[in-house]
Amino acid sequence: MPDWLTHVGVAWLACEALRIRRREPILIGAILPDVYKVVVYPLMFLKLINVNMAASLFLEPFHSLLGIGLLSVFVTSFLKKDSFWFILSLLSIGSLIHLLLDSLLPYGPPLLLPVMWKTYGLQIIWQEDYRPALLTVISILTVRLIRTSHNRKMTVSETNKPHNFK
């Protein structure tokens, strides 16, 4: 599946395109379905669980619509109650971006997991493919370069304006 750089990078690009100022929840939501890896990989390294057990216990539930909904509610429950729905919606948007990117793989995520075990994959990229990460980095650098040059032009043009003193 696309790596965390691609997940976070595409979420950042979506925030730039939509001009969303509060980006942190979306960026966190973009890696939220993969947060299980922090626990599972050490357990697999210690041979306490195998790959099949890890996939069935963690990968598939966290990559479903119900799973990201529950994860988003769990994470948001630790925040202030006045911003609960706003942060929940931003976390969900980030998680949906994650599922969308994972849907580009041949096997894709099981979106309707409690109801159906069918996975939804478009077979556009492969798990080992480095090109999505490379394309994401190039896109981020291009957007930053354009934004920086645009902001620089705006500052220069504002300083050259004649002042109207009365």
Buried (B, 14 or more C-beta within 10 A) or exposed (E): BBBBBBBBBBBBBBBBEEEBEEBEBBBBBBBBBBBBBEEBEEBBEEEEBEEEEBEEEBBBBBBBBBBBBEBBEEBBEEBEEEEEEEBBBBBBBBBBBBBBBBBBBEEBBBBBBEEEEEBBBEEEBEEEBEEBBEEBEEBBEEBEEEEEEEEEEEEEEEEEEEEEEE
